[in-house]
Amino acid sequence: MDTNLNSQVPSPRAVSGEGWATIAGVIGSALLFAKKILTPKAAKPELMSRADFYAELLDLQDQMHANHLGILEKLDANHRELLAVLERQASRINTLETGLARVDERTRK
């Protein structure tokens, strides 16, 4: 044990520029983290109110209904056209069968 009162006390080390930058970075990061945790979350604003949404939904439903009715009308028109063509074909086939039956009767006698 040294009893000399005049012994040299080691001087504290000086902090370099990099050390100060590290300390400032740590303090800044801690402040940003605390701000992120402590600030309340802002509610997201509604892009469209419920009333507007339901109004748009009803308009869309009306448009779809109108489109559906238009498709049904076209389908009915095509169906009627097809039935008319089939009716004409059936009458032609009946005429041909009648003619063939006559020819068959002539050839049998």
Contacts in CASP RR format, 6 or more apart in sequence:
PFRMAT RR
TARGET T0000
AUTHOR 0000-0000-0000
METHOD contacts of the structure
MODEL  1
MDTNLNSQVPSPRAVSGEGWATIAGVIGSALLFAKKILTPKAAKPELMSR
ADFYAELLDLQDQMHANHLGILEKLDANHRELLAVLERQASRINTLETGL
ARVDERTRK
15 23 0 8 1.000
48 56 0 8 1.000
END
